């Protein structure tokens, strides 16, 4: 699926929390699911919910990646 094909349903369902996640990079990359909104820049009417959700998703993905790379140590009965 192309990027623009997925954006339509997301925008219909609720643009305010849309997040774009790029898969396959060596780093975690999330971004807002809307354009630059230069037309409303400086007017005080911008909605920050998509940015906050993109940051939240990046933190969650980083935590999951950390757990995969550094699994918690578990002890067995023999190790005690």
C-alpha positions in Angstrom: 0.0 0.0 0.0 1.2 3.5 -0.8 1.5 6.2 1.8 -1.4 8.3 0.3 -3.7 5.2 0.2 -3.5 4.8 3.9 -4.0 8.4 4.8 -7.5 8.7 3.6 -9.1 6.3 6.1 -6.9 7.7 8.9 -8.1 11.2 8.2 -11.7 10.1 8.1 -11.3 8.3 11.4 -9.6 11.1 13.2 -6.7 13.2 12.0 -6.0 14.7 15.4 -4.2 11.5 16.5 -2.8 10.2 13.2 0.8 9.0 13.3 3.2 8.0 10.5 5.6 5.2 11.4 8.5 4.4 9.0 9.3 0.7 9.1 12.7 -0.8 8.1 15.0 2.0 9.2 17.9 1.4 11.7 16.3 4.1 13.9 12.8 4.6 15.2 11.0 7.3 13.1 7.5 8.6 13.8 5.9 11.8 12.6 2.6 13.6 12.5 0.1 12.4 9.9 -0.6 15.8 8.4 1.3 18.4 6.5 3.2 21.4 7.7 0.1 23.6 8.2 2.1 26.7 7.2 -1.3 28.3 6.5 -2.1 28.4 10.2 1.4 28.8 11.7 1.4 31.5 14.3 -2.3 31.8 14.6 -2.7 29.8 17.8 -5.2 27.3 16.3 -2.9 24.4 15.6 -3.8 21.1 17.2 -0.8 19.4 18.9 -2.5 16.0 19.5 -0.9 14.3 16.5 2.6 15.4 17.6 2.0 14.2 21.2 0.8 10.8 19.8 3.8 10.5 17.5 6.1 11.1 20.5 4.2 8.6 22.6 4.4 6.0 19.9 8.2 6.6 19.5 8.7 6.1 23.3 6.6 2.9 23.2 8.5 1.5 20.3 11.9 2.4 21.9 10.8 0.6 25.1 9.8 -2.5 23.2 13.1 -2.5 21.2 15.1 -2.1 24.5 13.3 -5.2 25.9 14.1 -7.2 22.8 17.8 -6.3 22.9 18.1 -6.5 26.7 15.6 -9.1 28.0 15.0 -9.1 31.8 17.2 -11.6 33.6 15.2 -14.5 35.0 16.5 -17.0 37.5 15.7 -20.6 37.6 15.6 -22.8 40.7 19.0 -24.2 39.8 20.6 -20.7 39.8 19.3 -19.9 43.3 
